[in-house]
């Protein structure tokens, strides 16, 4: 008795001696990945290289620039001087001891200060015209 052999051929198979071209391989690889969901990691914020010690230049900026600001917080000092938060808090404490800034509100987790050299809210700037309105900033104290 003879043997029956069933052969199933799916699509075109390269015959012996033929190879797929690079374009065909790239197309096949891209179509296989096309149906998958691509996961993204999202936006990653770059780490800042913040100073951990005051050098001469940064200390001069602390004494000259920071007391001129209307609103002084550790975050603002960190941003302006590129120092870490603990150094910013120490700098604010140092300025307070030298009476260069005054405290508006103190909480265990946040200090809000203003510079003694900063212009008052209602004070006119040099060269300001009579008809222009000065910028107003309001501070509120919330008690929970």
C-alpha positions in Angstrom: 0.0 0.0 0.0 1.2 3.5 -0.8 1.7 6.3 1.8 -0.2 9.5 1.5 1.6 12.7 2.5 -0.2 15.9 3.1 1.7 19.1 2.7 0.4 22.5 3.7 2.2 25.5 2.2 1.5 28.9 3.7 2.4 31.8 1.4 5.4 31.9 -0.8 8.5 30.2 0.5 11.8 31.1 -0.9 13.2 28.4 -3.0 16.6 27.0 -2.3 19.3 29.5 -3.3 17.0 32.5 -3.0 17.2 34.9 0.0 15.0 37.7 1.2 16.2 41.1 0.4 17.0 43.6 3.2 13.9 45.6 2.4 11.6 42.6 2.7 13.1 41.7 6.0 12.7 45.2 7.4 9.1 45.4 6.1 8.3 42.0 7.8 9.8 43.1 11.1 8.0 46.5 11.2 4.6 44.9 10.4 5.0 42.4 13.2 5.7 45.2 15.7 2.9 47.5 14.4 0.1 45.9 16.4 1.9 46.1 19.8 1.3 48.9 22.3 4.3 51.1 22.8 4.9 52.1 26.4 6.7 55.3 27.0 8.4 56.3 30.2 7.1 59.8 30.1 9.0 63.0 30.6 12.0 62.7 32.9 13.2 65.9 34.6 16.9 66.4 34.5 18.6 66.5 37.8 20.0 69.9 38.8 23.6 70.1 40.0 23.0 72.3 43.0 25.8 73.6 45.2 26.1 72.3 48.8 28.5 75.0 50.0 28.6 78.8 49.6 31.5 80.0 47.6 32.6 83.6 47.5 30.5 84.5 44.4 27.4 82.8 45.7 27.8 84.4 49.1 28.1 87.9 47.5 24.9 87.2 45.5 23.1 86.1 48.7 24.1 89.4 50.4 23.4 91.7 47.5 20.5 90.3 45.4 18.3 88.4 47.8 17.5 91.3 50.2 16.2 93.3 47.2 13.4 90.8 46.5 9.9 91.4 47.7 9.2 87.7 48.3 11.9 85.4 49.7 11.3 81.7 50.3 13.8 78.8 50.3 12.5 77.8 46.8 13.3 81.2 45.4 16.8 81.3 46.9 17.4 77.8 45.6 16.3 78.9 42.1 18.3 82.1 42.0 21.6 80.9 43.6 21.5 77.3 42.4 22.0 75.9 46.0 20.2 73.1 47.7 17.2 73.7 50.0 19.1 73.2 53.3 21.7 75.8 52.2 18.9 78.2 51.2 17.3 77.9 54.6 20.7 78.6 56.3 21.2 81.6 54.0 17.8 83.0 54.9 18.5 82.6 58.6 21.9 84.3 58.1 20.2 87.3 56.3 17.6 87.5 59.1 20.3 87.6 61.8 22.0 90.5 59.9 18.7 92.3 59.7 18.8 92.4 55.9 15.4 90.7 55.6 12.3 90.5 57.8 9.9 87.6 58.3 6.4 88.0 57.1 5.2 84.5 58.2 7.1 81.6 59.7 5.9 78.0 59.7 7.9 74.9 60.6 7.9 73.9 56.9 7.9 77.3 55.1 9.4 80.7 55.8 8.1 83.7 53.9 10.2 86.8 54.2 10.8 90.1 52.4 13.9 92.2 52.0 14.4 95.3 54.0 15.8 96.9 50.8 12.8 95.8 48.8 10.4 98.6 47.8 7.1 98.7 49.6 4.0 97.7 47.8 2.5 101.2 47.5 5.9 102.9 46.9 6.4 104.5 43.5 9.3 103.3 41.4 11.9 105.8 40.2 10.8 107.5 37.0 7.2 106.2 37.3 4.5 108.5 36.0 1.6 109.8 38.1 -1.1 108.1 36.0 0.3 104.6 36.1 -0.8 102.1 38.7 1.9 100.3 40.7 1.9 96.6 40.8 0.1 95.2 43.8 0.9 92.1 45.7 -1.3 90.8 48.5 -0.3 88.5 51.2 -2.8 86.4 53.1 -2.4 84.4 56.2 -4.5 81.3 56.4 -5.2 79.5 59.6 -6.7 76.1 59.5 
